[in-house]
Amino acid sequence: MKRFLLDTQILSCFTHKHAQNREKVTSKILLLGKDDKICASILSLYEMEYGVRHTENEEVKQISYRAIQFIKKNQNISILSLSEEASEIFGELKEQYQQYKKLGKKALKKHNIDLIIASTVIEFQAVLVSNDSLFADICKFRKDFQWEDWTE
């Protein structure tokens, strides 16, 4: 059994009819084994809820709201919460990423949510599904982190 944690962008591809990479993401999901699990971070729901309230486009707002409801009610998607163990991984991972990229504290701060999601992936020994290249960097210095881009 493998767990695949879909990040916010990938969840949007999967749940919005007109998303640019919807067909690619959907085809990858259909290829998963019967024992494989699809997961999402609670932080993705936070980001999506903000997106619903931030947009002024009513059509986008309604599509996004339906996507959130679909994720929340879908029994095939497990929502992973934040944990004490992942907080320890986060502290270590953030320090490693800062050293790897040689970032200042202000530049590093904008990556907090992505690094928290990566920490959750490490804790649950999942594979992160994202098209964000930040995660390719993490793979270079964390052997316990797995990442795939299903939009390629």
C-alpha angles and dihedrals in degrees: 000000000000128000118217116196110202113209123221096271093049092047087054091052090051097046104037115077094214099041114138097238099029096119093050093048093044092050091052091050091051090054093057118113120254091252095048117107130217115215139178131196118245084234090066089059089049090052093046093049089053090049091054092053096040100054121084093197105102094202092053089045092055094045091049093047091052090048091054091049090048091053094046095048100038109106090201093064118071116205110219116211130209117268144189092249092053090049089061091048089049093055091051094042094049091051091048092048092048091053093044094051095031091229128169119236094260093051091045093052093069089064096056097107093046091049091048089052090048089051090053090050091053092047094051094038089235133148114248114224110205141127092220111117091211087082093056086061092052090054088060094063104022115064090184092061122089125191135177132183109215093183095073 
